[in-house]
Amino acid sequence: MKGMNKMENKYNKYGDFIAKHRRLSGFKSQRQLADKTGISSATISRIEANVQKPNPDTLKVLAQYLHTTSLVELMVVCGYWSEDDLLEPIKANESSPASSENEREFIRKSLELTDDEILKEFTLKIDGKELSEQETRNIIAFVRTLRNDV
């Protein structure tokens, strides 16, 4: 269907997706997830029953505890972001606890990094091709000139 992304096709309802990842993340009951997240069990029940669409703030909390998915996937499934707008496609049938943990670690870290820290921590790619160290340094320098012009 036009306008419907691949994740919406696989999970016609966000509640099914969230319930699946609640169980895969080790929460046997909605109450267990509620106790851990601080979100009421009634709210989690309404979300999983597709009665109440979770707001982005609720998804941010859930993403911290649903280790088999990520905030990006949750935002796409709930219709806040379009998968077509993402830089990389989401693999709907793969669980990615490492990816979601990496995302949380990235957010926790300071986003103020030196050039050397950026080079050490990240591999930058354009069109699927890894950038050389010099290309990466050039991009960093270019972004700094843009900021200085503002």
Z-matrix of the N, CA and C atoms (Angstrom, degrees):
N
C 1 1.445
C 2 1.515 1 109.34
N 3 1.319 2 115.90 1 136.96
C 4 1.450 3 119.76 2 179.60
C 5 1.532 4 109.88 3 -68.92
N 6 1.312 5 116.28 4 140.16
C 7 1.453 6 121.38 5 179.14
C 8 1.530 7 113.73 6 85.07
N 9 1.316 8 117.67 7 -9.50
C 10 1.463 9 120.51 8 178.87
C 11 1.523 10 107.82 9 -103.96
N 12 1.309 11 117.28 10 128.21
C 13 1.459 12 118.24 11 -177.80
C 14 1.522 13 111.14 12 -84.27
N 15 1.332 14 115.30 13 170.22
C 16 1.466 15 121.61 14 -175.77
C 17 1.512 16 112.28 15 -60.16
N 18 1.329 17 117.59 16 -37.78
C 19 1.462 18 119.70 17 -178.58
C 20 1.520 19 110.21 18 -68.46
N 21 1.342 20 117.71 19 -36.10
C 22 1.455 21 119.77 20 178.07
C 23 1.527 22 110.09 21 -67.39
N 24 1.339 23 116.81 22 -33.24
C 25 1.460 24 119.61 23 177.04
C 26 1.517 25 110.25 24 -64.72
N 27 1.332 26 117.90 25 -42.49
C 28 1.459 27 121.43 26 -178.14
C 29 1.527 28 110.61 27 -71.79
N 30 1.320 29 116.42 28 -41.55
C 31 1.461 30 121.82 29 -179.81
C 32 1.524 31 106.93 30 -119.75
N 33 1.326 32 116.02 31 90.97
C 34 1.450 33 119.88 32 -176.99
C 35 1.520 34 111.78 33 -60.13
N 36 1.325 35 115.82 34 -22.45
C 37 1.447 36 119.54 35 -179.57
C 38 1.525 37 108.78 36 -132.59
N 39 1.312 38 114.89 37 133.45
C 40 1.463 39 120.52 38 -178.38
C 41 1.523 40 111.77 39 -58.42
N 42 1.320 41 117.85 40 -32.10
C 43 1.458 42 121.26 41 -178.63
C 44 1.518 43 112.76 42 -60.96
N 45 1.352 44 116.45 43 -39.00
C 46 1.467 45 120.47 44 177.64
C 47 1.523 46 110.52 45 -61.75
N 48 1.327 47 115.98 46 -42.81
C 49 1.463 48 121.76 47 -179.28
C 50 1.533 49 110.35 48 -63.71
N 51 1.324 50 116.32 49 -46.89
C 52 1.461 51 120.55 50 -178.01
C 53 1.525 52 110.71 51 -67.11
N 54 1.336 53 117.45 52 -41.65
C 55 1.472 54 120.84 53 178.21
C 56 1.528 55 110.50 54 -61.52
N 57 1.326 56 116.71 55 -43.51
C 58 1.472 57 120.68 56 178.92
C 59 1.524 58 110.33 57 -59.13
N 60 1.332 59 117.39 58 -46.99
C 61 1.463 60 120.57 59 -176.94
C 62 1.526 61 112.18 60 -75.27
N 63 1.328 62 117.71 61 -23.42
C 64 1.469 63 119.61 62 172.17
C 65 1.528 64 108.75 63 -62.89
N 66 1.322 65 115.52 64 -48.50
C 67 1.473 66 119.97 65 -179.03
C 68 1.529 67 111.10 66 -66.20
N 69 1.349 68 117.19 67 -44.18
C 70 1.463 69 120.26 68 179.96
C 71 1.525 70 112.59 69 -63.91
N 72 1.324 71 116.02 70 -25.74
C 73 1.471 72 120.88 71 179.63
C 74 1.521 73 112.25 72 -86.82
N 75 1.341 74 116.66 73 3.98
C 76 1.455 75 120.08 74 173.33
C 77 1.517 76 115.73 75 97.22
N 78 1.319 77 117.71 76 4.50
C 79 1.463 78 120.91 77 178.14
C 80 1.523 79 108.21 78 -95.16
N 81 1.326 80 116.13 79 106.73
C 82 1.465 81 120.89 80 -177.10
C 83 1.526 82 111.51 81 -72.92
N 84 1.328 83 116.04 82 -27.94
C 85 1.464 84 118.89 83 -177.73
C 86 1.523 85 110.44 84 -129.13
N 87 1.311 86 113.81 85 159.81
C 88 1.469 87 119.87 86 175.06
C 89 1.524 88 109.50 87 -64.42
N 90 1.302 89 117.24 88 -34.44
C 91 1.469 90 122.32 89 179.48
C 92 1.532 91 110.78 90 -61.46
N 93 1.338 92 117.17 91 -42.43
C 94 1.474 93 120.33 92 178.89
C 95 1.532 94 110.36 93 -60.06
N 96 1.335 95 116.52 94 -44.93
C 97 1.465 96 119.98 95 179.04
C 98 1.525 97 110.39 96 -65.65
N 99 1.322 98 116.23 97 -39.98
C 100 1.471 99 120.82 98 178.94
C 101 1.529 100 110.82 99 -60.88
N 102 1.310 101 116.38 100 -45.06
C 103 1.469 102 120.55 101 -179.42
C 104 1.523 103 111.01 102 -61.91
N 105 1.308 104 116.50 103 -38.29
C 106 1.471 105 120.96 104 -177.26
C 107 1.528 106 111.84 105 -75.46
N 108 1.353 107 116.83 106 -39.07
C 109 1.467 108 120.60 107 -172.92
C 110 1.516 109 114.46 108 -91.32
N 111 1.335 110 116.40 109 -23.60
C 112 1.461 111 118.94 110 -173.96
C 113 1.525 112 112.16 111 85.40
N 114 1.314 113 117.44 112 0.64
C 115 1.463 114 122.00 113 174.31
C 116 1.529 115 106.11 114 -86.20
N 117 1.316 116 117.51 115 135.53
C 118 1.471 117 118.88 116 -175.52
C 119 1.527 118 111.17 117 -63.57
N 120 1.311 119 115.48 118 149.72
C 121 1.466 120 119.40 119 178.80
C 122 1.521 121 110.46 120 -65.88
N 123 1.324 122 117.49 121 -29.03
C 124 1.468 123 120.37 122 176.33
C 125 1.524 124 110.57 123 -64.84
N 126 1.323 125 116.55 124 -41.14
C 127 1.467 126 120.33 125 177.89
C 128 1.524 127 110.52 126 -65.20
N 129 1.320 128 117.15 127 -45.62
C 130 1.468 129 120.32 128 178.93
C 131 1.523 130 109.84 129 -61.07
N 132 1.317 131 116.89 130 -39.71
C 133 1.466 132 120.78 131 178.07
C 134 1.528 133 110.87 132 -61.81
N 135 1.327 134 116.90 133 -45.80
C 136 1.474 135 120.48 134 179.07
C 137 1.519 136 111.15 135 -64.07
N 138 1.336 137 117.35 136 -38.31
C 139 1.466 138 120.91 137 178.55
C 140 1.522 139 110.30 138 -64.12
N 141 1.324 140 116.67 139 -49.09
C 142 1.466 141 120.31 140 -177.77
C 143 1.524 142 112.21 141 -67.46
N 144 1.328 143 117.29 142 -24.27
C 145 1.464 144 121.46 143 177.74
C 146 1.536 145 111.21 144 -88.02
N 147 1.341 146 117.25 145 3.14
C 148 1.469 147 123.26 146 -179.61
C 149 1.520 148 112.69 147 63.30
N 150 1.332 149 116.26 148 27.06
C 151 1.456 150 121.39 149 177.87
C 152 1.531 151 109.83 150 -90.56
N 153 1.321 152 115.97 151 -36.05
C 154 1.464 153 121.67 152 -177.68
C 155 1.521 154 108.81 153 -126.24
N 156 1.329 155 115.72 154 122.31
C 157 1.466 156 120.06 155 176.90
C 158 1.529 157 107.95 156 -78.93
N 159 1.340 158 117.16 157 127.20
C 160 1.469 159 118.57 158 -179.90
C 161 1.526 160 110.63 159 -68.19
N 162 1.326 161 115.95 160 140.17
C 163 1.468 162 118.86 161 177.06
C 164 1.532 163 109.10 162 -79.94
N 165 1.323 164 117.98 163 164.85
C 166 1.473 165 120.14 164 -177.99
C 167 1.529 166 114.36 165 -56.17
N 168 1.332 167 117.87 166 -35.32
C 169 1.469 168 119.35 167 178.79
C 170 1.525 169 111.08 168 -65.89
N 171 1.321 170 116.72 169 -38.60
C 172 1.467 171 120.63 170 176.77
C 173 1.520 172 109.90 171 -64.50
N 174 1.334 173 116.81 172 -40.76
C 175 1.472 174 120.56 173 179.07
C 176 1.526 175 111.03 174 -63.63
N 177 1.323 176 117.00 175 -36.77
C 178 1.471 177 119.73 176 177.95
C 179 1.521 178 110.85 177 -61.85
N 180 1.327 179 116.77 178 -40.26
C 181 1.465 180 120.42 179 178.13
C 182 1.522 181 109.77 180 -67.83
N 183 1.336 182 116.84 181 -47.41
C 184 1.463 183 120.14 182 -179.71
C 185 1.522 184 111.65 183 -58.79
N 186 1.325 185 116.96 184 -40.04
C 187 1.467 186 121.18 185 -178.14
C 188 1.523 187 112.04 186 -60.22
N 189 1.316 188 116.88 187 -27.09
C 190 1.464 189 120.22 188 178.90
C 191 1.527 190 112.07 189 -70.56
N 192 1.329 191 117.41 190 -22.65
C 193 1.465 192 121.49 191 -174.59
C 194 1.525 193 113.95 192 -114.75
N 195 1.324 194 117.36 193 -21.74
C 196 1.460 195 120.82 194 177.31
C 197 1.522 196 107.82 195 -89.41
N 198 1.315 197 115.27 196 87.34
C 199 1.462 198 121.86 197 -170.01
C 200 1.522 199 114.14 198 -74.79
N 201 1.314 200 118.49 199 -4.71
C 202 1.462 201 120.53 200 -179.73
C 203 1.520 202 112.07 201 -100.82
N 204 1.321 203 116.84 202 6.47
C 205 1.461 204 121.65 203 176.07
C 206 1.519 205 107.47 204 -141.88
N 207 1.309 206 116.65 205 -174.23
C 208 1.461 207 120.48 206 -178.33
C 209 1.523 208 109.73 207 -136.28
N 210 1.308 209 116.17 208 167.64
C 211 1.454 210 121.08 209 176.34
C 212 1.530 211 109.71 210 -60.13
N 213 1.314 212 117.10 211 -39.91
C 214 1.465 213 120.59 212 179.56
C 215 1.527 214 110.41 213 -58.55
N 216 1.327 215 116.68 214 -49.45
C 217 1.462 216 120.08 215 179.81
C 218 1.528 217 111.06 216 -61.66
N 219 1.314 218 117.53 217 -43.08
C 220 1.459 219 120.76 218 179.10
C 221 1.530 220 111.37 219 -61.90
N 222 1.310 221 117.17 220 -42.67
C 223 1.462 222 120.72 221 179.66
C 224 1.529 223 111.39 222 -64.84
N 225 1.325 224 117.31 223 -36.88
C 226 1.467 225 120.98 224 178.15
C 227 1.520 226 110.38 225 -69.63
N 228 1.325 227 117.15 226 -49.01
C 229 1.466 228 121.07 227 -177.57
C 230 1.529 229 110.71 228 -60.56
N 231 1.315 230 117.28 229 -36.93
C 232 1.470 231 120.59 230 -178.81
C 233 1.528 232 112.96 231 -84.28
N 234 1.324 233 116.53 232 -0.24
C 235 1.460 234 119.96 233 173.18
C 236 1.511 235 116.01 234 86.31
N 237 1.331 236 118.32 235 10.02
C 238 1.460 237 119.83 236 178.71
C 239 1.522 238 111.57 237 -80.15
N 240 1.316 239 116.62 238 -31.84
C 241 1.459 240 122.51 239 177.14
C 242 1.512 241 108.29 240 -124.75
N 243 1.328 242 115.87 241 151.24
C 244 1.460 243 121.16 242 175.74
C 245 1.523 244 108.78 243 -96.95
N 246 1.318 245 116.98 244 135.20
C 247 1.464 246 120.27 245 178.49
C 248 1.525 247 110.31 246 -60.59
N 249 1.332 248 117.21 247 -29.80
C 250 1.462 249 121.07 248 179.59
C 251 1.521 250 112.59 249 -65.23
N 252 1.341 251 117.03 250 -23.80
C 253 1.464 252 121.45 251 -179.47
C 254 1.521 253 113.44 252 -85.56
N 255 1.336 254 117.17 253 -9.45
C 256 1.459 255 120.48 254 -177.24
C 257 1.519 256 110.64 255 -79.00
N 258 1.324 257 116.42 256 153.84
C 259 1.457 258 121.55 257 179.53
C 260 1.515 259 112.17 258 -72.14
N 261 1.322 260 116.87 259 -33.49
C 262 1.460 261 121.78 260 179.75
C 263 1.515 262 108.43 261 -127.38
N 264 1.337 263 117.59 262 142.44
C 265 1.462 264 119.17 263 179.74
C 266 1.528 265 111.37 264 -68.72
N 267 1.314 266 115.03 265 150.65
C 268 1.455 267 121.38 266 176.05
C 269 1.509 268 107.62 267 -89.82
N 270 1.326 269 116.77 268 135.75
C 271 1.459 270 121.83 269 177.06
C 272 1.522 271 106.52 270 -94.50
N 273 1.337 272 116.48 271 98.05
C 274 1.466 273 121.91 272 -171.95
C 275 1.520 274 112.81 273 -64.67
N 276 1.330 275 119.63 274 -29.76
C 277 1.459 276 119.13 275 -176.16
C 278 1.513 277 112.79 276 -97.08
N 279 1.302 278 118.79 277 13.33
C 280 1.461 279 120.83 278 177.36
C 281 1.517 280 109.24 279 -115.69
N 282 1.305 281 116.44 280 133.31
C 283 1.456 282 120.91 281 172.25
C 284 1.517 283 107.31 282 -85.73
N 285 1.326 284 116.05 283 139.60
C 286 1.449 285 118.44 284 -175.07
C 287 1.523 286 111.46 285 -136.03
N 288 1.332 287 117.44 286 69.98
C 289 1.452 288 118.71 287 179.94
C 290 1.517 289 112.27 288 -61.39
N 291 1.319 290 117.73 289 -34.99
C 292 1.463 291 119.95 290 -179.98
C 293 1.521 292 110.11 291 -65.67
N 294 1.321 293 117.04 292 -40.88
C 295 1.459 294 120.67 293 -179.37
C 296 1.515 295 111.30 294 -63.01
N 297 1.331 296 117.41 295 -47.24
C 298 1.458 297 119.14 296 -178.83
C 299 1.528 298 110.70 297 -66.59
N 300 1.321 299 118.11 298 -35.49
C 301 1.459 300 120.71 299 176.74
C 302 1.525 301 109.99 300 -66.66
N 303 1.337 302 117.61 301 -39.95
C 304 1.458 303 121.15 302 177.44
C 305 1.529 304 110.76 303 -62.87
N 306 1.336 305 117.33 304 -40.36
C 307 1.459 306 120.66 305 178.16
C 308 1.522 307 110.66 306 -62.38
N 309 1.338 308 116.36 307 -45.32
C 310 1.463 309 119.30 308 179.71
C 311 1.530 310 111.05 309 -63.83
N 312 1.335 311 116.94 310 -40.13
C 313 1.459 312 120.87 311 179.19
C 314 1.526 313 109.98 312 -63.86
N 315 1.321 314 117.00 313 -41.33
C 316 1.465 315 121.34 314 178.72
C 317 1.521 316 110.68 315 -61.02
N 318 1.326 317 116.34 316 -44.51
C 319 1.461 318 120.42 317 -179.32
C 320 1.518 319 110.65 318 -65.77
N 321 1.346 320 116.35 319 -38.05
C 322 1.466 321 120.16 320 179.96
C 323 1.529 322 111.83 321 -66.11
N 324 1.328 323 115.51 322 -34.42
C 325 1.464 324 118.78 323 -178.70
C 326 1.523 325 110.11 324 -71.32
N 327 1.286 326 115.18 325 154.73
C 328 1.451 327 120.03 326 175.06
C 329 1.516 328 109.09 327 -65.25
N 330 1.306 329 116.23 328 136.96
C 331 1.453 330 119.65 329 178.76
C 332 1.525 331 111.24 330 -84.82
N 333 1.307 332 116.80 331 -1.29
C 334 1.460 333 121.43 332 176.62
C 335 1.525 334 108.19 333 -90.37
N 336 1.317 335 116.80 334 98.97
C 337 1.455 336 121.83 335 -175.97
C 338 1.521 337 110.75 336 -120.30
N 339 1.317 338 115.99 337 149.02
C 340 1.459 339 120.40 338 174.04
C 341 1.533 340 108.67 339 -76.85
N 342 1.322 341 116.23 340 166.20
C 343 1.469 342 120.09 341 177.33
C 344 1.526 343 110.96 342 -56.13
N 345 1.322 344 116.64 343 -45.52
C 346 1.461 345 120.22 344 -178.67
C 347 1.531 346 111.90 345 -64.66
N 348 1.344 347 117.18 346 -37.41
C 349 1.464 348 120.26 347 177.39
C 350 1.528 349 110.73 348 -65.65
N 351 1.325 350 116.71 349 -40.15
C 352 1.463 351 120.31 350 177.60
C 353 1.524 352 109.73 351 -62.16
N 354 1.314 353 116.73 352 -45.75
C 355 1.469 354 120.71 353 -179.95
C 356 1.524 355 111.71 354 -62.70
N 357 1.330 356 115.72 355 -37.78
C 358 1.465 357 120.00 356 -178.43
C 359 1.531 358 111.59 357 -73.42
N 360 1.345 359 117.46 358 -41.36
C 361 1.463 360 122.68 359 -172.60
C 362 1.529 361 114.42 360 -83.64
N 363 1.328 362 118.27 361 -29.09
C 364 1.450 363 120.28 362 -169.63
C 365 1.523 364 112.66 363 -128.71
N 366 1.318 365 115.02 364 145.85
C 367 1.452 366 122.08 365 171.58
C 368 1.524 367 106.33 366 -108.56
N 369 1.308 368 117.05 367 113.61
C 370 1.454 369 120.76 368 -178.36
C 371 1.519 370 109.65 369 -91.75
N 372 1.334 371 114.86 370 139.76
C 373 1.460 372 121.02 371 179.13
C 374 1.521 373 109.25 372 -132.54
N 375 1.293 374 115.32 373 147.36
C 376 1.461 375 122.38 374 171.36
C 377 1.516 376 106.40 375 -131.05
N 378 1.329 377 115.34 376 128.59
C 379 1.471 378 121.60 377 -177.48
C 380 1.522 379 111.59 378 54.47
N 381 1.336 380 116.35 379 35.62
C 382 1.454 381 121.20 380 176.87
C 383 1.519 382 114.61 381 78.97
N 384 1.324 383 117.18 382 -0.05
C 385 1.467 384 120.75 383 -178.50
C 386 1.533 385 109.38 384 -108.02
N 387 1.334 386 115.31 385 127.95
C 388 1.457 387 121.33 386 -178.35
C 389 1.525 388 110.69 387 -65.66
N 390 1.330 389 115.79 388 136.23
C 391 1.459 390 120.66 389 178.36
C 392 1.524 391 110.44 390 -81.00
N 393 1.303 392 115.21 391 146.44
C 394 1.463 393 119.71 392 174.95
C 395 1.523 394 108.79 393 -73.35
N 396 1.323 395 116.14 394 167.16
C 397 1.459 396 120.10 395 178.63
C 398 1.526 397 110.35 396 -58.54
N 399 1.332 398 116.95 397 -42.83
C 400 1.460 399 120.27 398 -178.60
C 401 1.533 400 111.47 399 -66.53
N 402 1.335 401 117.17 400 -39.80
C 403 1.468 402 120.20 401 177.73
C 404 1.530 403 110.32 402 -62.60
N 405 1.325 404 116.04 403 -41.12
C 406 1.460 405 120.41 404 178.73
C 407 1.524 406 110.45 405 -63.97
N 408 1.327 407 116.61 406 -44.18
C 409 1.472 408 119.80 407 177.98
C 410 1.531 409 110.92 408 -62.06
N 411 1.332 410 117.07 409 -37.83
C 412 1.464 411 120.83 410 178.70
C 413 1.525 412 111.28 411 -64.16
N 414 1.343 413 116.50 412 -41.12
C 415 1.464 414 120.02 413 178.69
C 416 1.521 415 110.54 414 -64.97
N 417 1.317 416 117.05 415 -43.04
C 418 1.466 417 120.96 416 178.12
C 419 1.522 418 109.64 417 -60.30
N 420 1.312 419 117.08 418 -44.87
C 421 1.467 420 121.33 419 179.52
C 422 1.533 421 110.43 420 -62.80
N 423 1.326 422 116.70 421 -40.48
C 424 1.462 423 121.11 422 179.65
C 425 1.530 424 110.67 423 -62.62
N 426 1.325 425 117.00 424 -44.36
C 427 1.461 426 120.59 425 179.38
C 428 1.526 427 109.76 426 -62.51
N 429 1.313 428 117.22 427 -39.45
C 430 1.474 429 119.83 428 178.38
C 431 1.528 430 111.48 429 -63.83
N 432 1.339 431 117.32 430 -38.50
C 433 1.484 432 118.79 431 178.58
C 434 1.528 433 110.14 432 -66.37
N 435 1.321 434 117.18 433 -36.45
C 436 1.463 435 119.68 434 177.29
C 437 1.522 436 111.18 435 -62.65
N 438 1.319 437 116.27 436 -42.10
C 439 1.461 438 120.56 437 -179.76
C 440 1.523 439 111.14 438 -67.62
N 441 1.309 440 117.56 439 -35.02
C 442 1.456 441 121.29 440 -179.74
C 443 1.522 442 112.18 441 -72.10
N 444 1.332 443 116.87 442 -24.94
C 445 1.460 444 121.28 443 179.98
C 446 1.528 445 111.98 444 -78.51
N 447 1.330 446 117.33 445 -15.25
C 448 1.473 447 120.42 446 -175.07
C 449 1.502 448 111.03 447 -77.82
